[in-house]
Amino acid sequence: MTNPLFRFLEREITVINALVKLILKQLCQVKDMADGVNLPSSDVKGLAIELFTDRVPKGWIKFNVDPSLKASEFITDIRKRVDQFNKLVSRADYQRHGVWFGGLLFP
């Protein structure tokens, strides 16, 4: 597709999808460790400690993030961004609707 807006939006969605998959995978690993399903690795232990102290894990930071943002706030922020992308891609005329520029990963 030659539409620059489409290419931009496609890149944003590709990055956010990969990030959401990573977050879900790692949260499942922490849950499995806490439930005693899997033995804890040092990576999962480190992730659990970061989450317990409400810090955003370094591996989750794929775009500019306020360093003071807590992990719980980060998850809420990601959810809002995903909601925006879902609204944009559900419309054929997405370029004619308002966009929350702060909700883009690479504005």
DADA-V429903 format. One record per backbone hydrogen bond with DSSP energy under -1.0 kcal/mol. CO is the residue of the C=O (numbers start at 1). NH is the residue of the N-H. E is the energy in kcal/mol with one decimal. If there is no record, write none. Layout:
# DADA-V429903
CO,NH,E + CO,NH,E
This chain:
# DADA-V429903
3,7,-2.2 + 4,8,-2.4 + 5,9,-2.5 + 6,10,-2.8 + 7,11,-2.1 + 8,12,-2.2 + 9,13,-2.5 + 10,14,-2.3 + 11,15,-2.3 + 12,16,-2.5 + 13,17,-2.5 + 14,18,-2.0 + 15,19,-2.2 + 16,20,-2.7 + 17,21,-2.3 + 18,22,-2.1 + 19,23,-2.7 + 20,24,-2.7 + 21,25,-2.4 + 22,26,-2.6 + 23,27,-2.6 + 24,28,-2.1 + 25,29,-1.9 + 26,30,-2.2 + 27,31,-2.4 + 28,32,-2.8 + 29,33,-2.1 + 30,34,-2.6 + 31,35,-2.5 + 32,37,-2.2 + 32,38,-1.1 + 33,36,-1.0 + 41,45,-2.5 + 42,46,-2.4 + 43,47,-2.3 + 44,48,-2.6 + 45,49,-2.4 + 46,50,-2.3 + 47,51,-2.5 + 48,52,-2.7 + 49,53,-2.0 + 50,55,-3.2 + 51,54,-1.5 + 54,71,-1.5 + 57,60,-2.0 + 58,61,-1.3 + 60,62,-1.2 + 66,69,-2.2 + 70,74,-2.5 + 71,75,-2.3 + 72,76,-1.6 + 73,77,-2.5 + 74,78,-2.7 + 75,79,-2.2 + 76,80,-2.0 + 77,81,-2.1 + 78,82,-2.7 + 79,83,-2.5 + 80,84,-2.1 + 81,85,-2.4 + 82,86,-2.7 + 83,87,-2.2 + 84,88,-2.5 + 85,89,-2.6 + 86,90,-1.1 + 88,91,-1.1 + 93,96,-2.3 + 94,97,-1.3 + 99,101,-1.2 + 100,103,-1.6 + 101,104,-1.6
